[in-house]
Amino acid sequence: MLATDAEGRIRFAYPLTNADPSPVSYTVDPDEHFHALRHAESRGWELSGVFHSHPAGTAVPSMVDVHAALEPDWMYLIAAPDEIRAFWIRAGQIEELSLA
């Protein structure tokens, strides 16, 4: 998960356990999610995104990613070999964000 400050800058990345033992999908462990939320809020940040990797693919949302994107205001950051890209995923629509 990703925490941002009031200006929208990423302040912290929480590497959480995938509770779904799958190489193609992920489910955040609820206890770790709650811990990340409490940690972020204690610093005045908010949880505002998630990140994961596509180690054998490209940094583009998969259909699984699109269907699992339930937070329309969150940034979805995807890392792949030699690239990191970020997206809004809203109502099945993908919009790439600038990381510059």
Kinemage of the C-alpha trace (Angstrom):
@kinemage 1
@onewidth
@group {chain A} dominant
@subgroup {mainchain}
@vectorlist {calphas} color= white
{ca met a 1} P 0.000 0.000 0.000
{ca leu a 2} L 1.042 3.612 -0.515
{ca ala a 3} L 0.625 6.513 1.899
{ca thr a 4} L 0.584 10.115 0.723
{ca asp a 5} L 0.738 13.463 2.470
{ca ala a 6} L -1.754 16.315 2.101
{ca glu a 7} L -0.038 17.419 -1.139
{ca gly a 8} L -0.406 13.959 -2.673
{ca arg a 9} L 3.292 13.045 -2.437
{ca ile a 10} L 4.109 9.428 -1.685
{ca arg a 11} L 5.554 9.338 1.814
{ca phe a 12} L 5.703 5.624 2.564
{ca ala a 13} L 5.299 2.279 0.841
{ca tyr a 14} L 3.989 -0.633 2.905
{ca pro a 15} L 5.133 -4.007 1.533
{ca leu a 16} L 2.278 -6.204 2.769
{ca thr a 17} L 1.779 -9.945 2.611
{ca asn a 18} L -0.264 -11.367 -0.230
{ca ala a 19} L -2.904 -13.426 1.579
{ca asp a 20} L -3.884 -14.979 -1.759
{ca pro a 21} L -1.292 -17.650 -2.624
{ca ser a 22} L -1.391 -16.855 -6.315
{ca pro a 23} L 1.224 -15.575 -8.759
{ca val a 24} L -1.442 -13.651 -10.722
{ca ser a 25} L -3.606 -11.997 -8.060
{ca tyr a 26} L -3.252 -10.473 -4.641
{ca thr a 27} L -5.286 -9.946 -1.506
{ca val a 28} L -3.948 -7.693 1.232
{ca asp a 29} L -3.762 -9.309 4.668
{ca pro a 30} L -6.481 -7.506 6.713
{ca asp a 31} L -4.355 -7.174 9.870
{ca glu a 32} L -1.456 -5.694 7.913
{ca his a 33} L -3.856 -3.352 6.110
{ca phe a 34} L -5.140 -2.075 9.455
{ca his a 35} L -1.589 -1.640 10.774
{ca ala a 36} L -0.616 0.363 7.673
{ca leu a 37} L -3.732 2.514 8.049
{ca arg a 38} L -2.959 3.273 11.702
{ca his a 39} L 0.697 4.012 10.913
{ca ala a 40} L -0.215 6.390 8.075
{ca glu a 41} L -2.906 8.207 10.027
{ca ser a 42} L -0.592 8.664 13.019
{ca arg a 43} L 1.666 10.710 10.723
{ca gly a 44} L -1.087 12.721 9.086
{ca trp a 45} L -0.965 10.696 5.854
{ca glu a 46} L -3.634 8.691 4.110
{ca leu a 47} L -3.610 5.406 2.270
{ca ser a 48} L -4.076 6.384 -1.336
{ca gly a 49} L -2.732 3.605 -3.490
{ca val a 50} L -1.318 0.156 -3.927
{ca phe a 51} L 1.664 -1.294 -5.699
{ca his a 52} L 2.575 -4.705 -6.987
{ca ser a 53} L 4.829 -6.281 -9.565
{ca his a 54} L 4.497 -8.065 -12.862
{ca pro a 55} L 7.867 -9.859 -12.737
{ca ala a 56} L 7.370 -11.676 -16.036
{ca gly a 57} L 5.342 -9.022 -17.835
{ca thr a 58} L 4.981 -5.328 -18.435
{ca ala a 59} L 3.961 -2.519 -16.100
{ca val a 60} L 0.440 -2.315 -17.517
{ca pro a 61} L -2.709 -3.224 -15.572
{ca ser a 62} L -3.930 -6.727 -16.319
{ca met a 63} L -7.620 -7.596 -16.541
{ca val a 64} L -7.288 -9.007 -13.002
{ca asp a 65} L -5.893 -5.637 -11.870
{ca val a 66} L -8.734 -3.743 -13.551
{ca his a 67} L -11.429 -5.941 -12.010
{ca ala a 68} L -9.802 -5.751 -8.558
{ca ala a 69} L -9.462 -1.942 -8.622
{ca leu a 70} L -12.210 -0.973 -6.187
{ca glu a 71} L -10.843 2.395 -5.040
{ca pro a 72} L -11.343 4.953 -7.838
{ca asp a 73} L -9.262 7.627 -6.079
{ca trp a 74} L -6.271 5.366 -5.506
{ca met a 75} L -3.113 5.230 -7.563
{ca tyr a 76} L -2.198 1.776 -8.863
{ca leu a 77} L 1.576 1.503 -9.262
{ca ile a 78} L 2.970 -1.482 -11.167
{ca ala a 79} L 6.603 -2.505 -11.359
{ca ala a 80} L 7.998 -4.752 -14.078
{ca pro a 81} L 11.527 -5.445 -15.288
{ca asp a 82} L 13.066 -2.086 -16.223
{ca glu a 83} L 9.910 -0.015 -15.689
{ca ile a 84} L 7.550 1.405 -13.075
{ca arg a 85} L 4.273 3.006 -14.117
{ca ala a 86} L 1.245 4.392 -12.275
{ca phe a 87} L -2.430 4.493 -13.200
{ca trp a 88} L -5.907 5.550 -12.146
{ca ile a 89} L -8.345 2.713 -12.713
{ca arg a 90} L -11.919 3.961 -12.572
{ca ala a 91} L -14.995 2.030 -13.670
{ca gly a 92} L -12.849 -0.236 -15.812
{ca gln a 93} L -11.093 2.679 -17.505
{ca ile a 94} L -7.298 3.004 -17.259
{ca glu a 95} L -5.510 6.368 -17.234
{ca glu a 96} L -1.727 6.534 -16.915
{ca leu a 97} L -0.247 9.009 -14.426
{ca ser a 98} L 3.037 10.842 -14.774
{ca leu a 99} L 5.651 9.856 -12.211
{ca ala a 100} L 7.877 12.818 -13.095
